[in-house]
Amino acid sequence: MRHNAGMNEPFSDSPGVPSSTATHPFTRLTPECVLDALDSVLAQTGVRTDGRLLPLNSYENRVYQVGVEDGPPVVAKFYRPNRWSDAAILEEHAFVAELVQSEIPAVPAREIEGRTLHTFDDFRFAVFERRGGRSPDLDRRDTLEWMGRFIGRIHAVGKRVPYVARPTLDIAAFGYEPREFLLAHDFIPVELRASYEAAATLALEGVERAFEAAGDIAYLRLHGDCHASNVLWTEAGPHFVDFDDSRMGPAIQDLWLLLPGGRLEAASALSDLLAGYEDFCEFEPRELHLIEALRTLRLMHYAAWLARRWDDPAFPAAFPWFNTQRYWEERVLELREQIGAMQEGPLWPV
């Protein structure tokens, strides 16, 4: 079992084939455009930006820390065009607001003049309070229990009602469709195509068996991308940021990404996470069959996510190793390892 470090933004819902980087919508999102967009909204509250602009680490969207006059900086998220509908974005905003109303530390979109989603020059964006913090120390048992309690509280709220506009984490969208996209658009080198297709087919058969073993399990509103980089830790404890990938799915999706690499270490960490989690939310043990299946889906979807985003100028610069011969050789090996991991059976807490 491996921890997928670096796979921080694997989920995407926009189909399509990369086009020229010169025509990518984000090429129009200049610093002047960002500041003008913020001023168009903040002016309604009597505040103006002061010209300071710091890009933050995000590839799926564009996120900036923006200085304002006579006050702390704010964070502005500009949503990738054609990814989410307005209704889906607003559902995410409403979920995070619901968490805050339940006294769960999260960072909601600011409501300005009755709205959390704003538009400027065909870009949609939201404004957030800037929150600091450090990465959680997941080697500590007390930290893992605290994280488990935190996620349990989120899931207790997530169970109340389902999403309507946002999708579900399923095998079709995160396994079969990414495989077909990569094969159909010739990303995989000819000499590796047969090996990739065979490994992907066997891996998806393993995923299907895992879901069958788990049986009929409940789906709820999740954070969806619950890895350590989306958690900020302060003296008061953790708070999650970036609910952009929030969707319906099994509870274990928000737990397995926090597990370390070795199987024994992961089993111990899982025990600590669940000890805290079940203080607030009941966990269905049959979901443990899904850990390696969900990891497999994430790996397959991540490769297709990179392929779909290759027209975005930020991606070739950030992921220069993508689409090389070695990259696809490693993906084939990775899928074969996942086939073996799923055959080992579920990970049980110790």
JORAPE-V350559 format. One record per helix or strand of 3 or more residues. SS is the DSSP state (h for helix, s for strand). FROM is the first residue (numbers start at 1). TO is the last residue. If there is no record, write none. Layout:
ss->[SS:SS]
from->[FROM:FROM]
to->[TO:TO]
This chain:
ss->[h:h:h:s:s:s:h:s:s:h:h:h:h:s:s:h:h:h:h:h]
from->[21:25:31:49:62:71:86:118:123:141:171:190:228:231:237:253:263:285:313:325]
to->[23:28:45:55:68:78:101:120:129:158:184:214:230:234:240:256:277:308:318:343]
